[in-house]
């Protein structure tokens, strides 16, 4: 292992992580498990990702400290201990050699640290808050640079730091909104022609886990109102999960609804080029809150109008840039109205406000290199609660 390389610890690897690698600083990825959308074919073309254990990763990093070590964000409590062990082992066992190693993290968690996980609901709230704050701040204190992927994430971390009595956030921090660049698949321009040929006013698409937390049941309740008010619309549902029977029933009952099951990455791109609206009415579930929403990001990349709930960390940006945001918990009538308003807009100017480079890639440039923070990115200089 070259001592100058970047090592990334992605506990749960997914396809999008590998898809971005060609534009990011050359690196090695170590992961513990694969997400359901992981595409094995992406491991070719020079992408390096290895399944490992915490012990083996510690041994590898301690033997040859990298120039940059990326760890999971401090508020990902499932892996906070992993990060703490990895950082402490490196600093304690290789005190001199590890001085040149910069510890970094990319943060998109916008759930407050004080929210108790359902499995620990029996625990007194005060005990959880103290434990969670201590764990989060201990992990954060070992990080040299932390990039936030949304204003919502910056707010959640700022609240934790403020409650812990920190007047200034640990290390260097900056905000790089998790916005995509325009997709290069080259077919987005055909969307209008495809819709016109099919006789559709708008094509609406839902992509995500078929679960209550993603708001699929609310969307299907809203769809009866949408189709009654604007019969020309169609709804595509993509994904797998416990609500598959509900999606299948809607497909069989409603001519305007198509349940496509789980699609591979190429087919998702093709579907988005033919879609006008992407809808993701995420709902809070226990400690879980929609951090960004991959379908939101990919919909934006294909020039779609987005209809999302206020749970996503990009809610503020979406509202300010011509998209529709509904409050959460979401009423099906409110969601139906938002979809109808989005469908009434026959323009594709959303793509023009996207950055030239994907926000995650911009963040990586700052995290991995000795670059000066781009003027377009906001430096977070202190504790800033929401």
Buried (B, 14 or more C-beta within 10 A) or exposed (E): EEEEBBBBBBBBBBBBBBBBBEEBBEBBBBBBEBEEBBBEEBBEEEBBBEEBEBEEBBEBBBEEBBBBBBBBBBBBBEBBEBBBBBBEBBBEBBEEBBEEBBBBBBBBBBBBBBBBBEEEEEEEEEEBBBBBBEBBBBBBBBBBBBBBBBBBBBBBBBBBBBBBEBEEBBBBBBBBBBBBBBBEEEBBEEBBEBBEEEEBBBBBBBBBBBBBBBBBBBBBBBBBBBBEEBEBBBBBBBBBBEBBEBBBBBBEEBEBBBBBEBBEBEEBBEBBBBBBBBBBBBBBBBBBBBBBBBBBBBBBBBBBBBBBBBBBBBBBBBEEBBBBBBEBBBBBEBBBBBBBEBBEBEEBEBBEEBBEBBBBBBBBBBBBEEEEBEEEBBEBEEBBBE
